[in-house]
Amino acid sequence: MSMTTYRGRFAPSPTGPLHAGSLLAAFGSWLLARHAGGHWAVRIEDIDPPRTVPGAIDQQLAALADFGLASDDPIVRQSQRDALYQEAIDRLLAEDRAFACHCSRTDLTDQHGIHHHCVGRTERARPAIRLRVPPGSVIAFQDGLRGPVRQDVHAEVGDFVLRRADGYWAYQLAVVVDDADQRITDIVRGADLLDSTARQILLQQALGLPTPRYLHLPLLLEPDGHKLSKSDAARPVDPRAAVPALQKAWAQLGQDPAHLAGSSGVVGLLDRARSCFDPARLPPGDIHLPPDPA
Ligand code: GLU
């Protein structure tokens, strides 16, 4: 396969069943990959056991199958990739780009949680590992929908965690290592992750990895503009009603509802969707959901 082939992915965390926001990210990333004649993979981000909900992985995979969104690659599970993450950490530590840190959250309260130098007074049995983020670590990138984005990672984030003090890998580390290992060229995901992107690019640079293109899809908001509450965000999409759920997500992605009207099955719907999808219609702003019919 040539290096320039579009390779996209959907990377859910198994913290519950698929909800409307995750369906939007799955369908949006699938449509953009298919539109580019590219490849689309599913990766399960199960590196945070305290947040993993039992049964959620099987439930999410079954829902994706019902929605007809099948991974082109065997499904990758982050919980099985410790060696890759360890290798990346070892390299960063050896090059002094990362360091062991004994500071607790409380130690950093006066710094508003931003780590610029160690202030911890007690040695922890298992320190966290942080990336060194020196002054001047400013990252600028072009988001496929939002345009230019810039973040001063030193000032706004500080030295960030790669391995937590509880021993678990941090999302930022695992996502960067896996996107590179899976040769992902295009990351399409929800705008709730926009703020993580500069950190991920900085980490790619520290590890000598390529930076993919990024496109952050709109967030679904309550009619009053608030973020979906935790309970609403967790409300599952019903895979037994896959056609209407995909039609709704299609409209939320700014596409012409007429193209998918009258679809009776998922296979036919996805065929139509892949041929009618127009990336120029993707909405740049967040989406206000209509009030629930009471
Ligand atoms: N696992 C992350 C989530 O479910 C998404 C990671 C990503 O797409 O980069 O929020």
Residues whose N, C-alpha, C, O or C-beta is under 5 A from the ligand:
A	BS01	LIG	A11 P12 S13 E45 V175 R189
